């Protein structure tokens, strides 16, 4: 699980980055299982679930130029081991 807290990120910047990722053919990054983004106070909070830290790191090489282009404030992600996922469509969601 990866968590980003990005101060000052606007919804317009966030949407533009996703729009350009899709246009460039990166709408389904290899290894990304879930992505959630929204405001928490004055910060943008992003939570992602990845198949592995390696695939997340690999996608970072693709993502960084898009973030830089739209002046997204740089922040260090927090990478956490995921212990459990609840998925209403699955009876057993243990990791």
SEGUBA-629518 format. One record per residue (C-alpha): residue number from 1; residue in one letter; z, y, x. Coordinates in nm, 2 decimals. Example, Ala and Ser with C-alpha at 12.3 -4.5 7.8 and 13.67 -1.06 7.14 Angstrom:
BEGIN
- i  aa  z  y  x
- 1  A  0.78  -0.45  1.23
- 2  S  0.71  -0.11  1.37
//
This chain:
BEGIN
- i  aa  z  y  x
- 1  X  0.00  0.00  0.00
- 2  X  -0.09  0.34  0.13
- 3  X  0.06  0.67  0.02
- 4  X  -0.06  1.02  0.09
- 5  X  0.12  1.34  -0.01
- 6  X  -0.12  1.63  0.04
- 7  X  0.02  1.98  0.00
- 8  X  -0.23  2.24  -0.13
- 9  X  -0.51  1.99  -0.23
- 10  X  -0.68  2.11  -0.54
- 11  X  -0.83  1.89  -0.81
- 12  X  -1.17  2.05  -0.73
- 13  X  -1.15  1.94  -0.37
- 14  X  -1.04  1.59  -0.47
- 15  X  -1.32  1.56  -0.73
- 16  X  -1.58  1.68  -0.48
- 17  X  -1.48  1.43  -0.21
- 18  X  -1.51  1.15  -0.47
- 19  X  -1.84  1.28  -0.60
- 20  X  -1.99  1.29  -0.25
- 21  X  -1.85  0.95  -0.16
- 22  X  -2.02  0.80  -0.46
- 23  X  -2.35  0.98  -0.38
- 24  X  -2.33  0.84  -0.02
- 25  X  -2.29  0.49  -0.16
- 26  X  -1.91  0.46  -0.09
- 27  X  -1.78  0.44  -0.45
- 28  X  -1.63  0.10  -0.39
- 29  X  -1.48  0.09  -0.04
- 30  X  -1.46  -0.26  0.10
- 31  X  -1.10  -0.37  0.07
- 32  X  -0.97  -0.10  -0.17
- 33  X  -0.82  -0.27  -0.47
- 34  X  -0.67  0.03  -0.65
- 35  X  -0.67  0.41  -0.61
- 36  X  -0.45  0.66  -0.81
- 37  X  -0.43  1.03  -0.76
- 38  X  -0.25  1.31  -0.93
- 39  X  -0.02  1.62  -0.89
- 40  X  0.35  1.60  -0.81
- 41  X  0.47  1.95  -0.80
- 42  X  0.25  2.15  -0.56
- 43  X  0.13  1.83  -0.39
- 44  X  -0.14  1.58  -0.46
- 45  X  -0.01  1.23  -0.45
- 46  X  -0.25  0.94  -0.37
- 47  X  -0.14  0.58  -0.39
- 48  X  -0.39  0.31  -0.28
- 49  X  -0.37  -0.07  -0.27
- 50  X  -0.58  -0.23  0.01
- 51  X  -0.65  -0.59  0.10
- 52  X  -0.54  -0.51  0.45
- 53  X  -0.44  -0.23  0.68
- 54  X  -0.74  -0.30  0.89
- 55  X  -0.98  -0.23  0.60
- 56  X  -0.80  0.09  0.52
- 57  X  -0.83  0.20  0.88
- 58  X  -1.20  0.11  0.88
- 59  X  -1.27  0.32  0.57
- 60  X  -1.08  0.61  0.72
- 61  X  -1.37  0.65  0.96
- 62  X  -1.61  0.69  0.67
- 63  X  -1.37  0.91  0.46
- 64  X  -1.26  1.16  0.73
- 65  X  -1.59  1.36  0.75
- 66  X  -1.58  1.42  0.38
- 67  X  -1.22  1.54  0.39
- 68  X  -1.30  1.77  0.68
- 69  X  -1.61  1.91  0.50
- 70  X  -1.39  2.01  0.21
- 71  X  -1.10  2.14  0.41
- 72  X  -0.86  1.89  0.28
- 73  X  -0.52  1.94  0.46
- 74  X  -0.46  1.68  0.72
- 75  X  -0.17  1.45  0.64
- 76  X  -0.04  1.13  0.79
- 77  X  -0.05  0.83  0.54
- 78  X  0.25  0.62  0.49
- 79  X  0.16  0.25  0.51
- 80  X  0.39  0.01  0.33
- 81  X  0.40  -0.36  0.29
- 82  X  0.35  -0.45  -0.07
- 83  X  0.60  -0.70  -0.21
- 84  X  0.49  -0.72  -0.57
- 85  X  0.21  -0.61  -0.81
- 86  X  0.24  -0.62  -1.18
- 87  X  -0.09  -0.67  -1.35
- 88  X  -0.08  -0.72  -1.72
- 89  X  -0.39  -0.94  -1.71
- 90  X  -0.23  -1.18  -1.46
- 91  X  0.07  -1.41  -1.52
- 92  X  0.17  -1.43  -1.15
- 93  X  0.12  -1.11  -0.94
- 94  X  0.32  -1.21  -0.63
- 95  X  0.18  -1.09  -0.31
//
